[in-house]
Amino acid sequence: MKLARCALRAFFRDCLHVADWTVFEEVRIAPPQTLPLVLTREQVAALLGALREPRYRAVLTLIYHTGLRVGEAVRIELRDLRETHTPHPRLHVRCGKGGKDRFVPLAPAMVAQLRAWWITHRHRQWLFPGPTSGWRERAQPADAPQRTATHLSVSAVQNTFRLARAETRLPVEATVHTLRHCYATHLLEEGVSLRLISQYLGHASLETTVIYTHLTPLNEARTRAALEVLHRAVA
């Protein structure tokens, strides 16, 4: 439908030189509303277990643990982790989608994993500094990782995910963003309210988060158990 609209617009405007028609801007093609792919907890564990490079294991685990977008995860700075020393640690996500800030809770085990990763490079700004190429590392001093000016690239995380996905034979439709869907769905299965999940994800509207209420095997099993209780009550 979009191709047909563009073709007709090009024909009438470019070929017939009809300049006063606004119908092509007024016509809206509704995109298909497809459900996101959600991996099981066992599949997520297998995927993360297949990651051998510590930096990618840390960043992808964090994405699953917090529901961050990949671009948000690679840009995390040390100042964003200042509230991890409190009894209720949380991550400050700065300038997310739409230029909005938000806070995301962290489990103490995740905080410990991030600290262990940071100790390996001790960069003064980035939690995930970009790696340097091998020939440069041989010519640089030992503190070179601390002076890396850039953070880890989004494409590097995506490529690593693809390799781990192939190794674990997960669906080819799975992407790094799938971990964000898994985060939301698995939290919902554990009873976390939809409104809180919406805030953690940085959604502007609760309607965007409602898509995660679709059936999963765990949700369906709990629904079936609840239906059996209701049926016994009226039988």
N, C-alpha and C positions, 0 to 999 in steps of 0.2 A: 504493500500500500504506500509506503514512503517513497519507494522508487517510482511508482506510478505518479504520485503527486509531483515529484521533482521533474519527471519527464514531461508532464503536461505543462508545468510552469516554464520550463526551458523552451518548449515548443511555442507557446503563446507569446512569451516575452522576447525571446531571442530570434525566433523565426518570423513570427507574425507581428512583432513589435507592438503588442498590446500592453500599454503601460499603466492603465487605470484600473486594472482588476486587483482586488484584494482577497479574492476567494481562496487563493493558495495559502495565505497567512492565517485565514480563519479556520481552515480545515485542520482538525487535530486527529492524529492517528494514535489510538490508545495502545500503549505497549502491552504485550502479554504479561499477565501476573503469574509468574512461575514461582514455585516454592524453592527456597535455597537448599542446597545440598548440606546435610548435616552428618558428620561422621559419628560413629559410636565412640564411647570412651576408650574402648579397647583399640579401636583404629587410631585414635589420637595418640595413645600411649605407644603403639607400634611405630607410628610416624616419628615421634620425637625420639624414640629409642634408636632409630636408624641414623640419627644425626651424629656424626663423629667429631665435627669441628665445634669446639666449645662456644665460639661466638654465635654461631647459627642455632645451636641448641638453646642457648640462653634467650636469644631474641624471639625465636618461634615459641618457646615455652611461655615467655612473657605475653605474647600476642594471645595465646590460648587462655592464659590466666587472667587477662584484663580486658580482652575484646578490643584491643587497639587496632586501628588501621595500620598497615605496614609502614606507611609514611610517617605516622605518629611515633611508632616504636623506634625506628632508626634514628629519630631526632631527639631522643630523650637525653637530657643533660643531667649532670650531678645535682644541680640545684632543684631539679624536679623530684628528687628523692629525699629531700630534707625531712619530710614527715614520716620517714620509715623508722625513726628512732622512738616514736611515740608508742603507747600501748595499743593503738589502733592504726597501724601503718597504712599509708595510702600514697598513690602516685599522682602528681600534679601533671595533667596533660595540658600543655600550653598551646594555644592557637590551633585547635583542632579544626575540623571541617566547619566552615562558616565563620572562622575566626573566634570560636568560643573556647573558653577554658573549662575544665571539669576536673574532678577528683575521682579516682578509682581505687577501691580498697585492695590491699595486698595481703596475702597470707604470710606469716613469719617465715615459712619454708621458702617462699618465692624471694623474700628479701634476702635471706641467707644465700640463695643461689646467685642473686645479682651481685652481692658483695664479693662472693668467691670469684665471680667472673671479673669484676673490676680490679681486684688485686692482681690479676694476671697482666694488666696493662697500665693501670693507674693514670689514665688520661685525665687531664685537669678539667676537661669540659664534657666530652661525650662519654656516655655509658657504652656505646657501641661505635668506637672509632673505626674508620675505614682501614682495611689492611693495606700494606704497601707491597709492591711487587718484589719478587725474590731477589733480583739483581740489585735493587736499591737497598734492600735490607742488609746485604753483605757490606755495603759501603757506608752505612749509617751507624752512628753510635748506638749503644744498648737502649738508651732512652727514646729512640725514634718513635715508638708507638705513642708516647706521651705528647709528642709534638705534631702528630697528624692533624692537619687542619680540617679535614672533612669527616663526616660520619659515614657509617656503613650505607651502601647504596641499596635502594629498593630492589633493583634488578638482581643484585647478588643474593638477596634473601629469596626472591622468587625462583631463581635458578636452583638454589639449594633445595627448596621445597619440592621442585619438580623431580629432582634426583631421588629424594627420599620417598616421594610418592610412587615412583617407578619401582624402587627397591621393595617397598611394602605392598605393591600391587593394589593400591587404592584406586578408586574411580578417577579417570582422567579429567573429570569435570572439577575435581577438588583443586582449589588454589589456596594461597595464603589467606585470602579473605574468608575462606571456609572456616578457618579456626575462629574467626569472629562470630560466625553463625553458631559454631559449636559451643562457644562460651555462653552465648545468650540462651540457647536451648537447654544446655546442661544446668545452668543456674535456675531456669524455669522448672526443670524437673526436680530440683532440690527444694522447691518451694519459695524461691526469692520472688518478690512481687514484680509484676510487669513494669510498674512505674519506676522502681529502682533500677531495673535492667535498662530501661529507656534512658535514665540519667547517666548510667555508667557508659553506655554506648555513645552518648552525645547526640541522641536523636532530638530533632526539633519538635516532633509530635509523637504522641503515644501511638498513633495509628501506624507509624512506621515500624514500631516494635511488635505490633499485633501479629505480624507474619510468623513470629516464632511460636505461636500457639498451635501450629499444625501438629499432627500426630507423629509421635516417635514411638518406637517399641515400648519404652518405659512408660511414657504418658498413656499409651493405649492400654497397657496392662493395668495401670492404676485406675483408668476410667472403667475398664471392664470389671475390676473388683468392686468399685463404687456402685456400678449398675447392679451387680449381684446382691449387694447389701440392700439397695432400694427395692429390688424385686422381692427379696425375702420379706421385707417389711409389709408388702401389700399382698403377698401370696396367701 
